[in-house]
Amino acid sequence: MQVYGAVTMNNTMCFAVFMAIMAFRGLEWNFSAEVVSMVASIWLMSFLCLRACTFPLWMAPAVMLLYPASLGLIIFLEKVVGLD
């Protein structure tokens, strides 16, 4: 369980630094479809691993399919929905 806390803290700190750099430099945010896809992948992975402390072998195909599924979601959000 320590790993989950460390990963959460690391991601939060890196995101805060990234957002601070964007705010101080006045950069625009044009990555909404990518962020939605990433959050959806993280949620799906967290639901798959909700009860598992170790990752069983049957999860490997599901986890490997998350990458093409997230790319498909990005294409769908950009082309069909118009989310930039």
C-alpha positions in Angstrom: 0.0 0.0 0.0 3.0 2.3 0.4 3.5 2.2 -3.3 0.1 3.7 -4.0 0.7 6.5 -1.6 4.1 7.3 -3.1 2.7 7.2 -6.7 -0.2 9.5 -5.7 2.1 12.0 -4.0 4.6 12.0 -6.9 1.9 12.5 -9.5 0.3 15.3 -7.4 3.6 17.1 -7.0 4.6 16.8 -10.6 1.2 18.0 -11.8 1.4 21.0 -9.4 4.8 21.9 -10.7 3.6 21.5 -14.3 0.6 23.7 -13.7 2.7 26.4 -11.9 5.1 26.5 -14.9 2.1 26.9 -17.2 0.6 29.7 -15.0 3.9 31.6 -14.7 4.7 31.4 -18.4 1.1 32.2 -19.5 0.8 29.0 -21.6 -2.5 27.7 -22.9 -3.9 24.3 -22.1 -4.8 22.4 -25.3 -4.8 18.8 -24.1 -8.4 18.2 -22.9 -8.9 15.0 -24.9 -5.6 13.5 -23.7 -6.4 14.3 -20.1 -9.9 12.8 -20.3 -8.4 9.6 -21.8 -5.7 9.4 -19.2 -8.2 9.8 -16.3 -10.5 7.2 -17.8 -7.6 4.8 -18.1 -6.5 5.4 -14.5 -10.1 4.9 -13.2 -10.5 1.7 -15.2 -7.1 0.4 -13.9 -8.1 1.3 -10.3 -11.3 -0.6 -10.6 -9.5 -3.7 -12.0 -7.0 -3.6 -9.1 -9.5 -2.6 -6.4 -9.1 -5.8 -4.4 -5.8 -7.1 -5.6 -2.6 -6.3 -3.7 -0.6 -8.2 -6.4 -1.4 -8.2 -10.1 -2.6 -11.6 -11.3 -1.7 -12.8 -14.8 -5.3 -12.5 -16.1 -5.0 -8.7 -15.8 -2.2 -8.5 -18.3 -4.4 -8.6 -21.5 -6.8 -6.1 -20.0 -4.0 -3.7 -19.0 -2.3 -4.0 -22.4 -5.6 -3.1 -24.1 -5.8 0.1 -22.2 -3.2 1.8 -24.4 -5.0 1.2 -27.8 -8.4 2.0 -26.1 -7.0 5.3 -24.8 -5.7 6.2 -28.2 -9.2 5.4 -29.7 -10.8 7.5 -27.0 -8.5 10.4 -27.9 -9.3 10.1 -31.6 -13.1 9.9 -30.8 -13.0 13.0 -28.5 -11.0 15.1 -31.0 -12.8 14.1 -34.2 -16.4 13.4 -33.2 -16.9 15.4 -30.0 -14.6 18.3 -31.0 -12.7 18.4 -27.7 -9.3 19.9 -28.1 
